[in-house]
Each structure stands twice: as structure tokens, then as C-alpha cells.
Amino acid sequence: MRRFGGALESGVLLAVAVGLLWLVGAMNPLPRPGVNTDRLGPDNGEMVSDYLDMARGTLRGVDDDNPRWALVSFDTPLSPQRLVAVADGERIARVLLRVPMDRVQSQVIDIGVAGSEQSVLGAESVAASRLGMSAGQWDRQSQIDAASAARLGSGCDCVVGAVLRATPPALLSIENTEGVRAVEALPADAIAGRFAVRVLLPEFISAVGPLPDDGPVPPPR
């Protein structure tokens, strides 16, 4: 009887402990991750012509002037100064930078900016500082990052895309600007920070995919 009583007591204590844990969990639920279903930019493997047609369609047939987020892609990399001119006063939220190197796959650096001209012009310096954190690790990627950081730090035509917020008429005007390859807009109800971005690199000619990475890495300069 003593053993039975001890087992019964242990079972009751276990049930109480489980109940307390359930109560604590119910009163302090884990936060749900934010919904992140919207995205800008092409899919891996997508034909460039298909993406360009899709991007054009996001600005056609729009019957309102509500501002929306959009990805602007370019024919060739631009300077930050040129990006400011292309935006023509519209809000720039993110600057996408990549140092072009022959047959070397350098990183795309996504820099959030405050929207002022000064913040856009300073995006290259911020990107250089971020890449410089890998200094001293001399594998291939670190060598690429060091070379990229040096170019960005000295100023280069390395802007390959930008995320803007503007009305459809303003985005159509930007789309028709020389050097702009595509403008893809999200619906007006898309929320800042709740969408992914993948840039359409100038090197993507026929299809989107990995670029060659078998060339020598230039030294930092």
C-alpha cells in the first residue's frame, strides 16, 4: 500500500507540474513571426524577358495614385549621385550595391537609408564598413569582400538597384528614365519590412542564376 500511495502521490505532483507549465505557456504565448509573402525581384532560374514583362505589368492598369514600394533595376551600375537624380525627389529606402569584377561573384549589399540625399550618398561607405568586418580571413570570399570594400570606400559606380516609395505615375516616369531597366511595384497595401528583395543584376542577360566565379580576385585598391 505504501508503494501504491507513493506512486499515486508522484502522479498527482507530475499532473500539477504539467498543468502549471501549460498555464504559463498559455499566459505567455510565443510571438508569431511577421507575414512575409510579398517580394520584389526575379526568381532564380526565371527568364529575364519574363521578369521584365511582369515588372511592366505591375504599373499598368493601376487606377489609383496611392504610393507603393517598388524595385528599380538598372542597365549598368550607377553612382549614388546618379541614383539620386533618377529618383527625382522620390523616397529612396534601400540602396543595393555590388562591385563589378570580371568573373568574380561579389556580394550584393542591401543598405537601408533614411531617404535624404546625404544618406544615399553615404550608402557606399556603410557598405564598405560592413564588408570590412571580414578583414583578416583570407579565404576567397574574404578576398572578394576586401576588394569590394576598397572600391566602395573610394567611391564607384556600384548601385545595381534601389527600393523606392512613390506613386504609380512617378514610378512610370522613373521607368522611362535613361538607364533604368525595370521598375516592379508591389500592391499599395504592402508593408515596409515585410517583403523580400532580390535585385535584377545587369549581368543577368537571358536567365537569372549563379554568375561565373572562376576569375582571379583583384587586390584591394
VMD Tcl script that draws the C-alpha trace (Angstrom):
set ca {
  {0.00 0.00 0.00}
  {2.89 2.35 0.73}
  {4.30 1.85 -2.76}
  {0.90 2.42 -4.34}
  {0.40 5.57 -2.26}
  {3.84 6.86 -3.24}
  {3.18 6.24 -6.94}
  {-0.20 7.96 -6.68}
  {1.38 10.97 -4.96}
  {4.10 11.20 -7.66}
  {1.46 11.03 -10.37}
  {-0.51 13.87 -8.79}
  {2.63 16.03 -8.49}
  {3.50 15.37 -12.13}
  {0.00 16.31 -13.25}
  {0.18 19.54 -11.24}
  {3.58 20.39 -12.73}
  {2.31 19.77 -16.29}
  {-0.75 21.90 -15.58}
  {1.40 24.76 -14.31}
  {3.64 24.62 -17.37}
  {0.58 24.70 -19.66}
  {-0.81 27.69 -17.75}
  {2.47 29.61 -18.03}
  {2.61 28.88 -21.76}
  {-0.99 29.99 -22.27}
  {-0.38 33.24 -20.43}
  {2.88 33.95 -22.28}
  {2.43 32.77 -25.87}
  {5.40 32.92 -28.24}
  {5.17 35.86 -30.65}
  {4.12 34.89 -34.14}
  {6.59 35.76 -36.88}
  {5.52 38.54 -39.21}
  {3.94 37.59 -42.51}
  {6.48 37.91 -45.29}
  {4.82 36.82 -48.52}
  {5.48 39.85 -50.75}
  {8.73 40.08 -52.66}
  {10.42 42.15 -55.32}
  {12.81 40.92 -57.98}
  {13.17 37.84 -60.19}
  {13.12 34.19 -59.18}
  {16.18 32.01 -59.54}
  {16.06 30.43 -62.99}
  {13.48 32.91 -64.29}
  {13.91 34.19 -67.84}
  {14.85 37.85 -67.81}
  {12.33 38.66 -70.55}
  {9.54 37.13 -68.46}
  {10.55 39.16 -65.43}
  {10.70 42.41 -67.43}
  {7.18 41.75 -68.79}
  {5.88 41.00 -65.29}
  {7.51 44.13 -63.83}
  {5.97 46.34 -66.51}
  {2.57 44.85 -65.73}
  {2.73 45.98 -62.09}
  {2.39 49.61 -63.20}
  {-0.17 49.17 -65.98}
  {-3.90 49.33 -65.30}
  {-3.41 50.83 -61.83}
  {-6.43 53.03 -61.11}
  {-5.19 54.87 -58.02}
  {-2.35 57.18 -57.04}
  {-1.54 55.57 -53.71}
  {2.23 55.36 -53.10}
  {3.74 51.91 -53.15}
  {7.08 50.18 -52.73}
  {9.00 49.38 -55.91}
  {12.31 47.88 -57.02}
  {14.22 49.87 -59.62}
  {16.85 47.94 -61.60}
  {19.43 49.42 -63.98}
  {21.12 48.57 -67.28}
  {24.55 49.21 -65.76}
  {25.71 50.04 -62.22}
  {25.25 53.69 -61.22}
  {26.90 56.09 -58.83}
  {24.87 57.13 -55.78}
  {24.71 60.64 -57.25}
  {23.09 59.28 -60.39}
  {20.60 57.27 -58.30}
  {19.52 60.48 -56.56}
  {18.97 62.09 -59.97}
  {16.98 59.10 -61.28}
  {14.73 59.09 -58.21}
  {13.98 62.76 -58.88}
  {12.90 63.55 -55.33}
  {11.03 60.31 -54.64}
  {11.71 58.46 -51.38}
  {14.70 56.09 -51.57}
  {14.53 53.47 -48.80}
  {17.17 50.88 -49.74}
  {20.28 51.02 -51.90}
  {21.53 47.76 -53.43}
  {25.25 47.76 -54.17}
  {27.59 45.29 -55.87}
  {31.15 45.86 -57.05}
  {31.52 44.52 -60.60}
  {34.54 42.23 -61.10}
  {35.27 40.12 -64.15}
  {34.19 36.50 -63.46}
  {34.13 37.12 -59.71}
  {30.88 36.73 -57.78}
  {30.87 39.66 -55.36}
  {28.16 40.19 -52.78}
  {25.04 42.32 -53.17}
  {24.93 44.65 -50.16}
  {21.49 45.93 -49.14}
  {21.76 49.25 -47.27}
  {18.72 50.87 -45.67}
  {18.80 54.66 -45.91}
  {16.84 57.49 -44.36}
  {15.75 58.86 -47.73}
  {17.80 62.05 -47.62}
  {20.35 62.74 -50.34}
  {23.14 62.59 -47.76}
  {22.09 59.12 -46.57}
  {22.01 57.81 -50.15}
  {25.42 59.28 -50.95}
  {26.81 57.67 -47.79}
  {25.49 54.18 -48.61}
  {28.77 53.10 -50.23}
  {30.75 53.97 -47.10}
  {28.31 51.99 -44.94}
  {28.62 49.01 -47.29}
  {32.43 49.25 -47.23}
  {32.41 49.20 -43.43}
  {30.14 46.18 -43.37}
  {32.35 44.22 -45.76}
  {35.48 45.28 -43.90}
  {34.41 43.20 -40.93}
  {35.77 40.08 -42.68}
  {39.31 41.51 -42.94}
  {41.99 39.07 -41.91}
  {40.09 35.97 -43.04}
  {41.82 35.19 -46.29}
  {39.61 32.65 -47.96}
  {38.31 33.56 -51.43}
  {35.14 35.23 -50.18}
  {37.11 37.38 -47.74}
  {39.44 38.44 -50.56}
  {36.42 39.40 -52.67}
  {34.93 41.32 -49.75}
  {38.22 43.16 -49.13}
  {38.47 44.18 -52.79}
  {34.81 45.26 -52.78}
  {35.23 47.27 -49.58}
  {38.22 49.13 -51.04}
  {36.29 50.06 -54.20}
  {33.20 51.11 -52.28}
  {35.26 53.13 -49.83}
  {36.89 55.12 -52.61}
  {33.62 55.65 -54.48}
  {32.44 53.68 -57.51}
  {29.55 53.12 -59.89}
  {28.23 50.16 -57.87}
  {24.49 50.81 -57.39}
  {22.68 47.90 -59.08}
  {19.19 48.57 -57.69}
  {17.11 50.56 -55.25}
  {13.83 50.27 -53.37}
  {11.73 53.40 -53.67}
  {8.32 54.52 -52.42}
  {6.35 56.57 -54.92}
  {3.03 56.86 -56.70}
  {2.39 54.87 -59.91}
  {2.70 57.99 -62.14}
  {6.06 58.83 -60.55}
  {7.24 55.22 -60.95}
  {6.20 55.24 -64.62}
  {8.26 58.38 -65.10}
  {11.27 56.69 -63.47}
  {10.73 53.60 -65.65}
  {11.11 55.80 -68.73}
  {14.37 57.34 -67.49}
  {17.53 56.52 -69.42}
  {19.49 53.70 -67.81}
  {16.52 52.21 -65.97}
  {15.98 48.59 -66.94}
  {12.87 47.75 -64.92}
  {10.53 49.03 -62.22}
  {8.50 46.45 -60.32}
  {5.88 47.74 -57.88}
  {4.11 45.98 -55.02}
  {0.42 46.50 -54.22}
  {-0.35 49.64 -52.25}
  {-1.07 47.68 -49.06}
  {2.42 46.12 -48.87}
  {4.14 46.95 -45.57}
  {7.71 48.17 -45.14}
  {9.97 45.44 -43.80}
  {7.50 42.71 -44.76}
  {8.82 41.94 -48.25}
  {11.96 40.33 -49.63}
  {14.12 41.85 -52.36}
  {16.29 40.19 -55.00}
  {17.95 42.53 -57.46}
  {18.00 42.03 -61.22}
  {21.74 42.34 -61.82}
  {22.92 43.92 -65.08}
  {24.85 40.70 -65.74}
  {21.59 38.72 -65.94}
  {21.04 38.71 -69.69}
  {18.91 35.69 -70.61}
  {18.17 33.96 -67.30}
  {18.63 34.60 -63.58}
  {21.17 32.33 -61.96}
  {24.65 32.00 -60.49}
  {27.31 34.09 -62.19}
  {30.83 32.84 -63.06}
  {33.21 32.79 -60.11}
  {36.43 31.41 -61.57}
  {38.37 34.61 -62.21}
  {41.26 36.00 -60.17}
  {40.29 38.32 -57.31}
  {41.83 41.76 -57.81}
  {43.84 43.11 -54.89}
  {42.24 45.81 -52.73}
  {42.98 49.27 -54.14}
}
mol new
graphics top color blue
foreach p $ca { graphics top sphere $p radius 0.5 }
foreach p [lrange $ca 0 end-1] q [lrange $ca 1 end] { graphics top cylinder $p $q radius 0.2 }
display resetview
